[in-house]
Amino acid sequence: MTQNSSDDAQEDSLDESVMTDGFQSGSESNEDIAQEKNDSEMPEEIDEIELCRRQAAESHDKYVRIAAELENYRRRAGRDVENARLFGAERLVQALLPVRDSLEAAVSVEQVDVEVLLEGKKATLRLLDSAFEQFDIKELDPEAEPFDPSKHEAITLASSNTVEPDTVLTVVQKGYIMHERLLRPARVIVSKEPDDDLT
């Protein structure tokens, strides 16, 4: 009886030890799994942070480059505008220089025949017309044409029985356009209906 009780007590003690060891082993196993899971997740988080940093650095570099390009473009545009303002008429002036040369040569002659002088003036006018053609400058000579307020400036009205009212009777001063843009309106006298004979 005594021997059996002792054996039973030893078996119960062994069972409790096994259960305790099993529980501790299971607990340690769960902790190891959790730690391994954390260890496996941390490199992924580090990779994501590093990726965000790289993307932020690339975006910053792109911003700096674009800002520099815009500043360079602004400076170039400013220089182009200034050069256009200073030298925009350079080609026109070059085309007009022969006209001045011709006039200067005519003035330097002390004695000249009237016909020669007239021919020199005509030659100078041809030079000027050539310069105008280079820049698409055209004259407005609207005599006998309908009055156009966008191109003509009426300086007075005159009665007429020969033309319709609002017709250009006389061109006092020719106008000019450049590339279809008005440089100077033609100054004209415009017809109106005849006055009634009060007698």
C-alpha positions as CSV (number, residue, x, y, z in Angstrom):
1,M,0.0,0.0,0.0
2,T,2.7,2.3,0.9
3,Q,4.8,1.4,-2.1
4,N,1.9,2.1,-4.5
5,S,1.1,5.5,-3.0
6,S,4.7,6.5,-3.5
7,D,4.7,5.3,-7.1
8,D,1.5,7.2,-7.7
9,A,3.0,10.4,-6.2
10,Q,6.0,10.2,-8.4
11,E,3.9,9.7,-11.5
12,D,1.8,12.7,-10.7
13,S,4.9,14.7,-10.1
14,L,6.3,13.7,-13.5
15,D,3.1,14.5,-15.2
16,E,3.0,18.0,-13.7
17,S,6.6,18.5,-14.7
18,V,5.9,17.5,-18.3
19,M,2.9,19.7,-18.4
20,T,4.8,22.7,-17.0
21,D,7.7,22.1,-19.4
22,G,5.2,21.8,-22.3
23,F,3.4,25.0,-21.3
24,Q,6.7,26.8,-21.0
25,S,7.9,25.4,-24.2
26,G,4.7,26.4,-25.9
27,S,5.0,29.9,-24.5
28,E,8.6,30.3,-25.6
29,S,7.6,29.0,-29.0
30,N,4.9,31.7,-29.4
31,E,7.3,34.4,-28.3
32,D,9.8,33.1,-30.8
33,I,7.2,33.2,-33.6
34,A,6.2,36.7,-32.7
35,Q,9.8,37.9,-32.6
36,E,10.5,36.2,-35.9
37,K,7.4,37.9,-37.3
38,N,8.5,41.3,-36.1
39,D,12.0,40.6,-37.4
40,S,10.5,39.8,-40.8
41,E,8.3,42.9,-40.9
42,M,11.0,45.4,-39.9
43,P,13.1,45.1,-43.1
44,E,10.0,45.7,-45.1
45,E,9.2,48.9,-43.1
46,I,12.8,50.0,-43.4
47,D,12.7,49.4,-47.2
48,E,9.5,51.5,-47.4
49,I,11.0,54.4,-45.5
50,E,14.1,54.3,-47.6
51,L,12.0,54.2,-50.8
52,C,10.0,57.3,-49.6
53,R,13.3,59.1,-48.8
54,R,14.6,58.4,-52.3
55,Q,11.4,59.5,-53.9
56,A,11.4,62.7,-51.9
57,A,15.1,63.3,-52.9
58,E,14.3,62.7,-56.6
59,S,11.3,65.0,-56.4
60,H,13.4,67.7,-54.8
61,D,16.1,67.4,-57.4
62,K,13.4,67.7,-60.2
63,Y,12.0,70.8,-58.5
64,V,15.4,72.4,-58.3
65,R,16.1,71.6,-62.0
66,I,12.8,72.9,-63.2
67,A,13.1,76.1,-61.1
68,A,16.5,76.7,-62.6
69,E,15.3,76.1,-66.1
70,L,12.4,78.5,-65.5
71,E,14.7,81.2,-64.2
72,N,17.0,80.8,-67.2
73,Y,14.0,81.0,-69.6
74,R,12.8,84.2,-67.8
75,R,16.3,85.8,-68.2
76,R,16.5,84.8,-71.9
77,A,13.0,86.1,-72.6
78,G,14.0,89.4,-70.9
79,R,17.1,89.7,-73.0
80,D,15.1,88.9,-76.2
81,V,12.5,91.6,-75.4
82,E,15.2,94.1,-74.6
83,N,17.1,93.3,-77.8
84,A,13.8,93.6,-79.8
85,R,13.2,97.0,-78.3
86,L,16.7,98.2,-79.0
87,F,17.3,96.6,-82.4
88,G,13.8,95.9,-83.8
89,A,14.1,98.6,-86.4
90,E,17.6,97.7,-87.5
91,R,16.6,96.0,-90.7
92,L,14.3,98.9,-91.6
93,V,17.1,101.4,-90.9
94,Q,19.5,99.4,-93.1
95,A,16.9,99.5,-95.9
96,L,16.6,103.3,-95.5
97,L,20.3,104.0,-95.5
98,P,20.6,104.0,-99.4
99,V,17.8,106.6,-99.4
100,R,19.8,108.9,-97.2
101,D,22.9,108.3,-99.3
102,S,21.0,109.3,-102.4
103,L,19.7,112.5,-100.8
104,E,23.1,113.4,-99.4
105,A,24.7,112.9,-102.8
106,A,22.0,115.2,-104.4
107,V,22.5,117.9,-101.8
108,S,26.3,117.9,-102.3
109,V,26.0,118.9,-106.0
110,E,26.4,122.7,-106.3
111,Q,25.0,123.2,-109.8
112,V,22.6,120.7,-111.3
113,D,20.2,120.7,-114.2
114,V,16.5,120.6,-113.3
115,E,16.0,117.4,-115.3
116,V,18.9,115.7,-113.6
117,L,17.6,116.9,-110.2
118,L,14.1,115.5,-111.0
119,E,15.6,112.2,-112.1
120,G,17.6,112.0,-108.9
121,K,14.5,112.5,-106.9
122,K,12.7,109.8,-108.8
123,A,15.6,107.4,-108.2
124,T,15.5,108.3,-104.4
125,L,11.8,107.6,-104.4
126,R,12.3,104.2,-106.0
127,L,14.9,103.4,-103.3
128,L,12.3,104.3,-100.7
129,D,9.6,102.2,-102.3
130,S,12.0,99.3,-102.4
131,A,12.7,99.6,-98.7
132,F,9.0,99.7,-98.1
133,E,8.4,96.5,-100.1
134,Q,11.0,94.7,-98.0
135,F,8.8,95.3,-94.9
136,D,5.4,94.9,-96.7
137,I,4.6,98.6,-96.2
138,K,1.9,99.6,-98.6
139,E,0.3,103.0,-99.4
140,L,-3.3,103.8,-99.1
141,D,-4.5,106.0,-102.0
142,P,-8.3,105.6,-101.8
143,E,-9.5,108.2,-104.2
144,A,-13.0,107.4,-105.6
145,E,-13.3,104.5,-103.1
146,P,-16.0,104.3,-100.4
147,F,-15.0,106.0,-97.2
148,D,-13.7,103.5,-94.7
149,P,-13.3,105.0,-91.2
150,S,-10.9,102.2,-90.1
151,K,-8.4,103.3,-92.8
152,H,-9.4,106.9,-93.7
153,E,-9.5,110.1,-91.8
154,A,-12.1,112.6,-93.1
155,I,-10.9,116.1,-92.8
156,T,-13.9,117.7,-94.4
157,L,-17.1,117.0,-96.4
158,A,-17.8,118.4,-99.9
159,S,-21.0,118.3,-101.9
160,S,-20.8,116.3,-105.2
161,N,-23.2,115.5,-108.0
162,T,-20.9,113.1,-109.7
163,V,-20.3,110.4,-107.0
164,E,-22.3,108.7,-104.3
165,P,-22.3,110.2,-100.8
166,D,-19.5,108.9,-98.5
167,T,-17.1,108.5,-101.4
168,V,-13.5,109.8,-101.2
169,L,-13.3,112.8,-103.4
170,T,-9.7,113.8,-102.8
171,V,-6.7,112.3,-101.0
172,V,-4.9,115.1,-99.1
173,Q,-2.3,112.8,-97.6
174,K,-1.8,109.1,-98.4
175,G,-2.0,106.5,-95.6
176,Y,0.2,103.5,-95.0
177,I,-0.3,99.9,-93.7
178,M,2.3,97.4,-92.6
179,H,1.4,93.7,-92.7
180,E,-2.3,94.8,-92.8
181,R,-1.8,96.9,-89.7
182,L,-2.6,100.6,-90.1
183,L,0.5,102.8,-89.7
184,R,-1.2,106.1,-90.7
185,P,-4.8,106.7,-92.0
186,A,-5.2,108.4,-95.4
187,R,-6.5,112.0,-94.9
188,V,-9.3,112.6,-97.3
189,I,-12.1,114.8,-98.4
190,V,-15.4,112.9,-98.4
191,S,-18.5,113.5,-100.6
192,K,-21.9,114.3,-99.2
193,E,-25.3,114.9,-100.8
194,P,-25.7,118.1,-102.7
195,D,-27.1,121.0,-100.8
196,D,-30.7,121.9,-101.7
197,D,-31.1,125.0,-103.9
198,L,-32.9,127.4,-101.6
199,T,-33.5,129.8,-104.5
